[in-house]
Every structure is written in structure tokens, then in C-alpha cells.
Amino acid sequence: MDRNGLVLECRGLRKSYGDRLAVDDVGFTISPGETYGLLGPNGAGKTTSISMVCGLLERDAGEVFVNGKPVDTRAVEARTAIGYVPQELAIYPDLTARENLRFFGKLYGLSGRALEGRVDEILEIIELADRQHDRADEYSGGMKRRLNIGLGLLNRPKLLVLDEPTVGVDPQSRNAILASVERFREQGMAVLYTTHYMEEAERLCDRVGIIDEGHLMAEGTRRELVATIGERDRVALAASGDLAGAAEAARALAAVEDASAREEGVDLVVAEARKALPLILAAVGEHADVTGVEVAEPNLEAVFLHLTGKALRD
């Protein structure tokens, strides 16, 4: 890994299908231990983009480097650093979890004790050790998804690519999958995660690229993206006492852009409310007794609406 310490660097990705331009000038980078999210509706170009990143699809233009090596459809060695988990299940339903993992492990060149040991590790990671001898067609949708992810981990990838991994699963399984992705990041793995669920991107991703109609509209941390549309946090304080005085004291703080008294408290507009909250409570506490605090932060849905003129699920 010698390209500025990046696990993934891609730029200028372009792909057309006939007259339809599916992806146009898409590029981003991912560092070790970072989760990068491609957020956009179905048909936005997410799967086409990651298929080019993984060397599964010929690109019309652009460059991809994984672990410092160029990737294309012929770059076999470079692609061994990638673990790809497609949206469609890539498991054999008539095989058990262990048999599926063994089969795909052999395709990666594993054998003998090394293969069995890695299969054991993956079964623990995806929490299917107790069901490893059951056929995959007997699994719930969430269990099949977890096995699908396990196949992408067999080669100990530097870059794990997950394409909409929670589609069609129950809430409990979805939460288990998200928790697994969080652990991968903690272990230093670079993760490329596509989703059309705003709440998943906000929970998992260090940085997010907003993609629509094949164009990368914007990218950055959640806070950076929100800042591009000028949104601020809203803080509602439940309080009693000199509420007008409390509002005036809060307005004197640099982080507070506006504050107004209401019948049972004070409403504030604040830049980075969670950082400013101790100072706000101290200032307001000189005039009123605070009994409750609610902080409403702007989200990626508002950013997407601003950039594209439509809601994320339109």
C-alpha cells in the first residue's frame, strides 16, 4: 500500500450502456479502518460503480487502485485484496454453511488445516457456528445474508465491498449485520458500503458519497455534508424560571445563533450543539431550572433533498 496509505483510490469512473450514461466521473478514496458509504436510491449507479472498483465490469474510463495496485477485469492478483459481497445472494442453497465456506475457500486457494481454521473463524464472525451443518435453504433471510458476507471475508481482504447487504432482512438480522460492519472497521479493514437507507449511512460511515443518476453529487462526513446546506442543530430545553433572561444569556454564546423563550422552555439554533451544550446549560442555569434537553441534528436526508430536489426514496 504505497499510494498515500490508501486502500482504495478510484477516479474518473465512467460507464455507458448504449445511449444511457450509468456512471459519469465518479471517484473517491478509502483509508485503512474507514467505512465509506455510497448513498443513493435504486438505479443511482452504486452497483455499477462498485462493479468497476472490484474489476468485475469493464469501465469506459477511469482508474482504480486497491492496496497500491491497479485493478481491472484482468488484474487477478490485485483483486485478491478485495472481498466482494453482492446484493444478490451468492450461496449454494443445497449446501450447509460450512460446505459453502469450504467451497469458496478452495477457490481462494485455501486447503487443509488453513482452510478449516478460516472456516471456523468465519462461522464465529457471522454467528452461524451453531447452524453450520444445516442447509442454507433452511436459513432465514438474515442468516443467508450473514453467510453471504462470510464468503467475502474468506480471503482476509484489505477492502470489503458490501452492496446493499441488509435488503430484505428482518430488523434483528439487520442490526446484527450493521454491528458486524462496525467491528470490521475497528479491526482496521477498509469498507465500501452501498445503501439507500440514510440511517445506515449515518450509523456506519466515516464519510459518505451521495450519488444520483450516475453522478457523485457531494462527499464528506455527515457534519461536512450538512454544513454545505447551512443547516444547524435545534435544541429544545424544558425549563422554568426567567425564560426570557435564559434566552438572552444563551444568545450571548458564540455557538448559539438564535434563542427564544416559549411557555415551558427555551428553543435554540446552535452550531454543533453537542459540543456547546455544557456552556448552554451553564448560561441558561443562571436564570432557569432546566428539566429536559432535546437535540435535533440535521441529517443526510435533508442534504440529499437539497442536492437532487427529491427525497432519497423517490
PAFI-555475 format. One record per residue (C-alpha): residue number from 1; residue in one letter; x, y, z. Coordinates in steps of 0.25 Angstrom, whole numbers. Example, Ala and Ser with C-alpha at 12.3 -4.5 7.8 and 13.67 -1.06 7.14 Angstrom:
<atoms>
<num:1 | residuo:a | xx:49 | yy:-18 | zz:31>
<num:2 | residuo:s | xx:55 | yy:-4 | zz:29>
</atoms>
This chain:
<atoms>
<num:1 | residuo:m | xx:0 | yy:0 | zz:0>
<num:2 | residuo:d | xx:8 | yy:12 | zz:-5>
<num:3 | residuo:r | xx:-2 | yy:22 | zz:-11>
<num:4 | residuo:n | xx:-2 | yy:31 | zz:1>
<num:5 | residuo:g | xx:-6 | yy:20 | zz:10>
<num:6 | residuo:l | xx:-20 | yy:18 | zz:3>
<num:7 | residuo:v | xx:-26 | yy:4 | zz:2>
<num:8 | residuo:l | xx:-35 | yy:9 | zz:-10>
<num:9 | residuo:e | xx:-33 | yy:20 | zz:-19>
<num:10 | residuo:c | xx:-42 | yy:22 | zz:-31>
<num:11 | residuo:r | xx:-44 | yy:34 | zz:-40>
<num:12 | residuo:g | xx:-52 | yy:37 | zz:-53>
<num:13 | residuo:l | xx:-60 | yy:25 | zz:-54>
<num:14 | residuo:r | xx:-70 | yy:25 | zz:-66>
<num:15 | residuo:k | xx:-79 | yy:14 | zz:-71>
<num:16 | residuo:s | xx:-90 | yy:15 | zz:-82>
<num:17 | residuo:y | xx:-100 | yy:5 | zz:-87>
<num:18 | residuo:g | xx:-103 | yy:9 | zz:-101>
<num:19 | residuo:d | xx:-108 | yy:23 | zz:-100>
<num:20 | residuo:r | xx:-110 | yy:22 | zz:-85>
<num:21 | residuo:l | xx:-99 | yy:28 | zz:-77>
<num:22 | residuo:a | xx:-100 | yy:20 | zz:-64>
<num:23 | residuo:v | xx:-87 | yy:25 | zz:-57>
<num:24 | residuo:d | xx:-80 | yy:38 | zz:-60>
<num:25 | residuo:d | xx:-67 | yy:43 | zz:-54>
<num:26 | residuo:v | xx:-69 | yy:36 | zz:-40>
<num:27 | residuo:g | xx:-57 | yy:36 | zz:-31>
<num:28 | residuo:f | xx:-53 | yy:34 | zz:-17>
<num:29 | residuo:t | xx:-43 | yy:28 | zz:-7>
<num:30 | residuo:i | xx:-43 | yy:19 | zz:5>
<num:31 | residuo:s | xx:-33 | yy:18 | zz:16>
<num:32 | residuo:p | xx:-30 | yy:6 | zz:25>
<num:33 | residuo:g | xx:-41 | yy:5 | zz:36>
<num:34 | residuo:e | xx:-50 | yy:15 | zz:29>
<num:35 | residuo:t | xx:-64 | yy:12 | zz:24>
<num:36 | residuo:y | xx:-68 | yy:19 | zz:12>
<num:37 | residuo:g | xx:-83 | yy:19 | zz:8>
<num:38 | residuo:l | xx:-89 | yy:21 | zz:-5>
<num:39 | residuo:l | xx:-103 | yy:27 | zz:-2>
<num:40 | residuo:g | xx:-113 | yy:28 | zz:-13>
<num:41 | residuo:p | xx:-127 | yy:22 | zz:-18>
<num:42 | residuo:n | xx:-128 | yy:9 | zz:-26>
<num:43 | residuo:g | xx:-123 | yy:11 | zz:-40>
<num:44 | residuo:a | xx:-113 | yy:23 | zz:-36>
<num:45 | residuo:g | xx:-101 | yy:16 | zz:-41>
<num:46 | residuo:k | xx:-96 | yy:10 | zz:-28>
<num:47 | residuo:t | xx:-95 | yy:-5 | zz:-32>
<num:48 | residuo:t | xx:-89 | yy:-1 | zz:-46>
<num:49 | residuo:s | xx:-78 | yy:7 | zz:-38>
<num:50 | residuo:i | xx:-74 | yy:-3 | zz:-29>
<num:51 | residuo:s | xx:-74 | yy:-14 | zz:-40>
<num:52 | residuo:m | xx:-63 | yy:-5 | zz:-47>
<num:53 | residuo:v | xx:-56 | yy:-4 | zz:-34>
<num:54 | residuo:c | xx:-56 | yy:-19 | zz:-32>
<num:55 | residuo:g | xx:-51 | yy:-22 | zz:-46>
<num:56 | residuo:l | xx:-64 | yy:-29 | zz:-50>
<num:57 | residuo:l | xx:-68 | yy:-19 | zz:-60>
<num:58 | residuo:e | xx:-61 | yy:-13 | zz:-72>
<num:59 | residuo:r | xx:-60 | yy:2 | zz:-70>
<num:60 | residuo:d | xx:-61 | yy:12 | zz:-81>
<num:61 | residuo:a | xx:-51 | yy:22 | zz:-74>
<num:62 | residuo:g | xx:-45 | yy:24 | zz:-61>
<num:63 | residuo:e | xx:-34 | yy:17 | zz:-51>
<num:64 | residuo:v | xx:-35 | yy:8 | zz:-39>
<num:65 | residuo:f | xx:-24 | yy:5 | zz:-29>
<num:66 | residuo:v | xx:-26 | yy:-5 | zz:-18>
<num:67 | residuo:n | xx:-15 | yy:-7 | zz:-8>
<num:68 | residuo:g | xx:-6 | yy:1 | zz:-17>
<num:69 | residuo:k | xx:-8 | yy:-8 | zz:-30>
<num:70 | residuo:p | xx:-17 | yy:-5 | zz:-42>
<num:71 | residuo:v | xx:-30 | yy:-12 | zz:-43>
<num:72 | residuo:d | xx:-37 | yy:-16 | zz:-56>
<num:73 | residuo:t | xx:-44 | yy:-29 | zz:-61>
<num:74 | residuo:r | xx:-31 | yy:-35 | zz:-64>
<num:75 | residuo:a | xx:-24 | yy:-32 | zz:-51>
<num:76 | residuo:v | xx:-25 | yy:-45 | zz:-44>
<num:77 | residuo:e | xx:-14 | yy:-42 | zz:-33>
<num:78 | residuo:a | xx:-19 | yy:-28 | zz:-29>
<num:79 | residuo:r | xx:-33 | yy:-34 | zz:-28>
<num:80 | residuo:t | xx:-29 | yy:-43 | zz:-17>
<num:81 | residuo:a | xx:-29 | yy:-32 | zz:-7>
<num:82 | residuo:i | xx:-44 | yy:-30 | zz:-9>
<num:83 | residuo:g | xx:-55 | yy:-37 | zz:-2>
<num:84 | residuo:y | xx:-68 | yy:-34 | zz:-10>
<num:85 | residuo:v | xx:-82 | yy:-37 | zz:-5>
<num:86 | residuo:p | xx:-92 | yy:-35 | zz:-16>
<num:87 | residuo:q | xx:-107 | yy:-31 | zz:-13>
<num:88 | residuo:e | xx:-112 | yy:-44 | zz:-19>
<num:89 | residuo:l | xx:-109 | yy:-56 | zz:-11>
<num:90 | residuo:a | xx:-96 | yy:-64 | zz:-16>
<num:91 | residuo:i | xx:-98 | yy:-76 | zz:-8>
<num:92 | residuo:y | xx:-102 | yy:-90 | zz:-11>
<num:93 | residuo:p | xx:-115 | yy:-93 | zz:-4>
<num:94 | residuo:d | xx:-113 | yy:-108 | zz:-4>
<num:95 | residuo:l | xx:-100 | yy:-107 | zz:3>
<num:96 | residuo:t | xx:-98 | yy:-105 | zz:18>
<num:97 | residuo:a | xx:-91 | yy:-92 | zz:23>
<num:98 | residuo:r | xx:-78 | yy:-100 | zz:25>
<num:99 | residuo:e | xx:-79 | yy:-106 | zz:12>
<num:100 | residuo:n | xx:-81 | yy:-93 | zz:5>
<num:101 | residuo:l | xx:-70 | yy:-87 | zz:12>
<num:102 | residuo:r | xx:-61 | yy:-99 | zz:9>
<num:103 | residuo:f | xx:-64 | yy:-98 | zz:-6>
<num:104 | residuo:f | xx:-62 | yy:-83 | zz:-7>
<num:105 | residuo:g | xx:-49 | yy:-84 | zz:2>
<num:106 | residuo:k | xx:-43 | yy:-94 | zz:-8>
<num:107 | residuo:l | xx:-46 | yy:-84 | zz:-20>
<num:108 | residuo:y | xx:-37 | yy:-75 | zz:-12>
<num:109 | residuo:g | xx:-26 | yy:-85 | zz:-11>
<num:110 | residuo:l | xx:-28 | yy:-90 | zz:3>
<num:111 | residuo:s | xx:-27 | yy:-104 | zz:7>
<num:112 | residuo:g | xx:-25 | yy:-114 | zz:19>
<num:113 | residuo:r | xx:-24 | yy:-108 | zz:33>
<num:114 | residuo:a | xx:-23 | yy:-94 | zz:28>
<num:115 | residuo:l | xx:-36 | yy:-95 | zz:21>
<num:116 | residuo:e | xx:-43 | yy:-102 | zz:33>
<num:117 | residuo:g | xx:-37 | yy:-92 | zz:42>
<num:118 | residuo:r | xx:-42 | yy:-80 | zz:34>
<num:119 | residuo:v | xx:-56 | yy:-86 | zz:32>
<num:120 | residuo:d | xx:-57 | yy:-87 | zz:47>
<num:121 | residuo:e | xx:-53 | yy:-73 | zz:49>
<num:122 | residuo:i | xx:-63 | yy:-68 | zz:39>
<num:123 | residuo:l | xx:-74 | yy:-76 | zz:45>
<num:124 | residuo:e | xx:-72 | yy:-69 | zz:58>
<num:125 | residuo:i | xx:-71 | yy:-56 | zz:52>
<num:126 | residuo:i | xx:-84 | yy:-57 | zz:45>
<num:127 | residuo:e | xx:-90 | yy:-64 | zz:57>
<num:128 | residuo:l | xx:-94 | yy:-77 | zz:50>
<num:129 | residuo:a | xx:-85 | yy:-87 | zz:57>
<num:130 | residuo:d | xx:-98 | yy:-94 | zz:63>
<num:131 | residuo:r | xx:-105 | yy:-95 | zz:50>
<num:132 | residuo:q | xx:-92 | yy:-99 | zz:41>
<num:133 | residuo:h | xx:-97 | yy:-113 | zz:38>
<num:134 | residuo:d | xx:-111 | yy:-108 | zz:33>
<num:135 | residuo:r | xx:-114 | yy:-106 | zz:19>
<num:136 | residuo:a | xx:-114 | yy:-91 | zz:14>
<num:137 | residuo:d | xx:-128 | yy:-93 | zz:9>
<num:138 | residuo:e | xx:-133 | yy:-95 | zz:23>
<num:139 | residuo:y | xx:-128 | yy:-82 | zz:28>
<num:140 | residuo:s | xx:-135 | yy:-69 | zz:30>
<num:141 | residuo:g | xx:-133 | yy:-57 | zz:20>
<num:142 | residuo:g | xx:-124 | yy:-51 | zz:31>
<num:143 | residuo:m | xx:-115 | yy:-63 | zz:33>
<num:144 | residuo:k | xx:-114 | yy:-65 | zz:18>
<num:145 | residuo:r | xx:-109 | yy:-50 | zz:17>
<num:146 | residuo:r | xx:-99 | yy:-53 | zz:28>
<num:147 | residuo:l | xx:-93 | yy:-65 | zz:21>
<num:148 | residuo:n | xx:-92 | yy:-57 | zz:8>
<num:149 | residuo:i | xx:-84 | yy:-47 | zz:16>
<num:150 | residuo:g | xx:-75 | yy:-58 | zz:22>
<num:151 | residuo:l | xx:-72 | yy:-63 | zz:7>
<num:152 | residuo:g | xx:-66 | yy:-49 | zz:5>
<num:153 | residuo:l | xx:-57 | yy:-50 | zz:17>
<num:154 | residuo:l | xx:-50 | yy:-63 | zz:14>
<num:155 | residuo:n | xx:-38 | yy:-57 | zz:7>
<num:156 | residuo:r | xx:-35 | yy:-47 | zz:19>
<num:157 | residuo:p | xx:-38 | yy:-35 | zz:9>
<num:158 | residuo:k | xx:-32 | yy:-21 | zz:11>
<num:159 | residuo:l | xx:-44 | yy:-15 | zz:4>
<num:160 | residuo:l | xx:-58 | yy:-21 | zz:7>
<num:161 | residuo:v | xx:-69 | yy:-17 | zz:-2>
<num:162 | residuo:l | xx:-83 | yy:-18 | zz:2>
<num:163 | residuo:d | xx:-95 | yy:-16 | zz:-8>
<num:164 | residuo:e | xx:-108 | yy:-13 | zz:0>
<num:165 | residuo:p | xx:-105 | yy:-24 | zz:10>
<num:166 | residuo:t | xx:-118 | yy:-22 | zz:18>
<num:167 | residuo:v | xx:-128 | yy:-22 | zz:7>
<num:168 | residuo:g | xx:-140 | yy:-31 | zz:11>
<num:169 | residuo:v | xx:-136 | yy:-35 | zz:25>
<num:170 | residuo:d | xx:-143 | yy:-34 | zz:38>
<num:171 | residuo:p | xx:-139 | yy:-23 | zz:48>
<num:172 | residuo:q | xx:-131 | yy:-32 | zz:57>
<num:173 | residuo:s | xx:-123 | yy:-38 | zz:46>
<num:174 | residuo:r | xx:-121 | yy:-24 | zz:40>
<num:175 | residuo:n | xx:-115 | yy:-19 | zz:53>
<num:176 | residuo:a | xx:-106 | yy:-31 | zz:54>
<num:177 | residuo:i | xx:-101 | yy:-28 | zz:40>
<num:178 | residuo:l | xx:-98 | yy:-14 | zz:44>
<num:179 | residuo:a | xx:-91 | yy:-18 | zz:57>
<num:180 | residuo:s | xx:-82 | yy:-27 | zz:49>
<num:181 | residuo:v | xx:-78 | yy:-16 | zz:39>
<num:182 | residuo:e | xx:-75 | yy:-7 | zz:51>
<num:183 | residuo:r | xx:-66 | yy:-18 | zz:56>
<num:184 | residuo:f | xx:-59 | yy:-19 | zz:43>
<num:185 | residuo:r | xx:-55 | yy:-4 | zz:43>
<num:186 | residuo:e | xx:-50 | yy:-6 | zz:57>
<num:187 | residuo:q | xx:-41 | yy:-17 | zz:52>
<num:188 | residuo:g | xx:-35 | yy:-7 | zz:42>
<num:189 | residuo:m | xx:-42 | yy:-12 | zz:30>
<num:190 | residuo:a | xx:-46 | yy:-3 | zz:19>
<num:191 | residuo:v | xx:-61 | yy:-4 | zz:15>
<num:192 | residuo:l | xx:-68 | yy:1 | zz:3>
<num:193 | residuo:y | xx:-83 | yy:1 | zz:7>
<num:194 | residuo:t | xx:-95 | yy:4 | zz:-3>
<num:195 | residuo:t | xx:-108 | yy:7 | zz:3>
<num:196 | residuo:h | xx:-121 | yy:14 | zz:0>
<num:197 | residuo:y | xx:-124 | yy:15 | zz:15>
<num:198 | residuo:m | xx:-120 | yy:28 | zz:21>
<num:199 | residuo:e | xx:-120 | yy:23 | zz:35>
<num:200 | residuo:e | xx:-110 | yy:12 | zz:31>
<num:201 | residuo:a | xx:-100 | yy:22 | zz:25>
<num:202 | residuo:e | xx:-101 | yy:31 | zz:37>
<num:203 | residuo:r | xx:-98 | yy:20 | zz:47>
<num:204 | residuo:l | xx:-87 | yy:13 | zz:39>
<num:205 | residuo:c | xx:-80 | yy:22 | zz:30>
<num:206 | residuo:d | xx:-68 | yy:31 | zz:33>
<num:207 | residuo:r | xx:-70 | yy:38 | zz:20>
<num:208 | residuo:v | xx:-82 | yy:38 | zz:10>
<num:209 | residuo:g | xx:-83 | yy:40 | zz:-5>
<num:210 | residuo:i | xx:-96 | yy:44 | zz:-9>
<num:211 | residuo:i | xx:-99 | yy:38 | zz:-23>
<num:212 | residuo:d | xx:-111 | yy:40 | zz:-32>
<num:213 | residuo:e | xx:-113 | yy:38 | zz:-47>
<num:214 | residuo:g | xx:-99 | yy:33 | zz:-48>
<num:215 | residuo:h | xx:-92 | yy:46 | zz:-43>
<num:216 | residuo:l | xx:-85 | yy:47 | zz:-29>
<num:217 | residuo:m | xx:-92 | yy:60 | zz:-24>
<num:218 | residuo:a | xx:-84 | yy:62 | zz:-12>
<num:219 | residuo:e | xx:-76 | yy:55 | zz:-1>
<num:220 | residuo:g | xx:-71 | yy:57 | zz:13>
<num:221 | residuo:t | xx:-74 | yy:54 | zz:27>
<num:222 | residuo:r | xx:-88 | yy:55 | zz:31>
<num:223 | residuo:r | xx:-85 | yy:68 | zz:38>
<num:224 | residuo:e | xx:-78 | yy:73 | zz:26>
<num:225 | residuo:l | xx:-89 | yy:70 | zz:17>
<num:226 | residuo:v | xx:-99 | yy:76 | zz:26>
<num:227 | residuo:a | xx:-91 | yy:89 | zz:26>
<num:228 | residuo:t | xx:-92 | yy:90 | zz:11>
<num:229 | residuo:i | xx:-107 | yy:94 | zz:12>
<num:230 | residuo:g | xx:-105 | yy:103 | zz:24>
<num:231 | residuo:e | xx:-113 | yy:94 | zz:34>
<num:232 | residuo:r | xx:-112 | yy:96 | zz:49>
<num:233 | residuo:d | xx:-115 | yy:87 | zz:61>
<num:234 | residuo:r | xx:-128 | yy:90 | zz:68>
<num:235 | residuo:v | xx:-128 | yy:90 | zz:83>
<num:236 | residuo:a | xx:-141 | yy:90 | zz:92>
<num:237 | residuo:l | xx:-139 | yy:92 | zz:107>
<num:238 | residuo:a | xx:-151 | yy:89 | zz:116>
<num:239 | residuo:a | xx:-149 | yy:99 | zz:127>
<num:240 | residuo:s | xx:-156 | yy:108 | zz:137>
<num:241 | residuo:g | xx:-152 | yy:122 | zz:143>
<num:242 | residuo:d | xx:-147 | yy:134 | zz:136>
<num:243 | residuo:l | xx:-148 | yy:129 | zz:122>
<num:244 | residuo:a | xx:-146 | yy:142 | zz:115>
<num:245 | residuo:g | xx:-133 | yy:144 | zz:123>
<num:246 | residuo:a | xx:-129 | yy:130 | zz:120>
<num:247 | residuo:a | xx:-131 | yy:132 | zz:105>
<num:248 | residuo:e | xx:-123 | yy:145 | zz:105>
<num:249 | residuo:a | xx:-112 | yy:138 | zz:112>
<num:250 | residuo:a | xx:-111 | yy:127 | zz:102>
<num:251 | residuo:r | xx:-111 | yy:137 | zz:91>
<num:252 | residuo:a | xx:-99 | yy:143 | zz:96>
<num:253 | residuo:l | xx:-91 | yy:130 | zz:94>
<num:254 | residuo:a | xx:-83 | yy:129 | zz:81>
<num:255 | residuo:a | xx:-89 | yy:115 | zz:77>
<num:256 | residuo:v | xx:-103 | yy:120 | zz:78>
<num:257 | residuo:e | xx:-109 | yy:126 | zz:66>
<num:258 | residuo:d | xx:-123 | yy:129 | zz:72>
<num:259 | residuo:a | xx:-131 | yy:126 | zz:85>
<num:260 | residuo:s | xx:-145 | yy:129 | zz:88>
<num:261 | residuo:a | xx:-153 | yy:127 | zz:101>
<num:262 | residuo:r | xx:-166 | yy:119 | zz:100>
<num:263 | residuo:e | xx:-177 | yy:116 | zz:110>
<num:264 | residuo:e | xx:-169 | yy:104 | zz:116>
<num:265 | residuo:g | xx:-155 | yy:106 | zz:112>
<num:266 | residuo:v | xx:-145 | yy:111 | zz:102>
<num:267 | residuo:d | xx:-143 | yy:108 | zz:87>
<num:268 | residuo:l | xx:-129 | yy:110 | zz:81>
<num:269 | residuo:v | xx:-122 | yy:109 | zz:68>
<num:270 | residuo:v | xx:-108 | yy:104 | zz:70>
<num:271 | residuo:a | xx:-95 | yy:101 | zz:62>
<num:272 | residuo:e | xx:-90 | yy:87 | zz:67>
<num:273 | residuo:a | xx:-100 | yy:86 | zz:79>
<num:274 | residuo:r | xx:-94 | yy:74 | zz:86>
<num:275 | residuo:k | xx:-80 | yy:82 | zz:88>
<num:276 | residuo:a | xx:-87 | yy:94 | zz:92>
<num:277 | residuo:l | xx:-97 | yy:88 | zz:101>
<num:278 | residuo:p | xx:-89 | yy:89 | zz:114>
<num:279 | residuo:l | xx:-87 | yy:104 | zz:112>
<num:280 | residuo:i | xx:-102 | yy:106 | zz:108>
<num:281 | residuo:l | xx:-107 | yy:99 | zz:121>
<num:282 | residuo:a | xx:-98 | yy:107 | zz:130>
<num:283 | residuo:a | xx:-102 | yy:120 | zz:124>
<num:284 | residuo:v | xx:-117 | yy:117 | zz:124>
<num:285 | residuo:g | xx:-116 | yy:111 | zz:138>
<num:286 | residuo:e | xx:-113 | yy:125 | zz:143>
<num:287 | residuo:h | xx:-127 | yy:129 | zz:140>
<num:288 | residuo:a | xx:-135 | yy:116 | zz:140>
<num:289 | residuo:d | xx:-136 | yy:102 | zz:144>
<num:290 | residuo:v | xx:-134 | yy:92 | zz:133>
<num:291 | residuo:t | xx:-142 | yy:79 | zz:134>
<num:292 | residuo:g | xx:-140 | yy:73 | zz:120>
<num:293 | residuo:v | xx:-132 | yy:74 | zz:107>
<num:294 | residuo:e | xx:-135 | yy:70 | zz:93>
<num:295 | residuo:v | xx:-125 | yy:72 | zz:82>
<num:296 | residuo:a | xx:-129 | yy:70 | zz:67>
<num:297 | residuo:e | xx:-118 | yy:69 | zz:57>
<num:298 | residuo:p | xx:-120 | yy:71 | zz:42>
<num:299 | residuo:n | xx:-118 | yy:58 | zz:34>
<num:300 | residuo:l | xx:-113 | yy:53 | zz:21>
<num:301 | residuo:e | xx:-128 | yy:52 | zz:16>
<num:302 | residuo:a | xx:-128 | yy:68 | zz:16>
<num:303 | residuo:v | xx:-115 | yy:68 | zz:9>
<num:304 | residuo:f | xx:-120 | yy:58 | zz:-2>
<num:305 | residuo:l | xx:-133 | yy:66 | zz:-4>
<num:306 | residuo:h | xx:-125 | yy:79 | zz:-5>
<num:307 | residuo:l | xx:-115 | yy:73 | zz:-15>
<num:308 | residuo:t | xx:-125 | yy:65 | zz:-24>
<num:309 | residuo:g | xx:-138 | yy:72 | zz:-22>
<num:310 | residuo:k | xx:-145 | yy:59 | zz:-18>
<num:311 | residuo:a | xx:-146 | yy:50 | zz:-5>
<num:312 | residuo:l | xx:-136 | yy:38 | zz:-4>
<num:313 | residuo:r | xx:-147 | yy:28 | zz:-6>
<num:314 | residuo:d | xx:-154 | yy:35 | zz:-18>
</atoms>
